[in-house]
Amino acid sequence: MRELKTTEAVGKTLCQDITQIIKGEKKGPVFRKGHVIREEDVPVLLSVGKDHIYIWEEGRTLFMRMMRQPCSMKWDGARICTPLR
């Protein structure tokens, strides 16, 4: 996962829900985690205050799947997860 300017995120995948709150009217997700950002989504994201968003990095799905399992953490300049036995 990494932070990216919203205007540069077209074609990337959101790694979190984006919520819109309009006091007394609406509170709910505008986009769900996993949504691939399109050109027409950029003005909507900017209107809810998202100048920067977090997107999935390519090739990181195995790492993220491993993070959902119990694991031991090691530090070697990067976060590495090894499943517990």
Phi, psi and omega in degrees: 000140176211158180273141182214148174297139182302320182293342180257006188262008180298130181091353180266164183254129178293141177251013176205158174290147174248120185255142175246133178237120173242109188308125178079356182239305191211141170212113181180174182289136172270320176223146180260157175306135180098350179292134176272122186288130177252166180304319182287348177279337185302311179299325179294314179299318178295325181291337176263015173086018181262084176284331176230144178224164177261130182236158175286141173270144178298142176079011183254005186293322179298315179301315182292323177297320179294326182294338180282347181261155175301136182205165173261145183255139176234151179244122178217050182083347179211161180277120182241136180242126175242124182303141176286149179253000000 
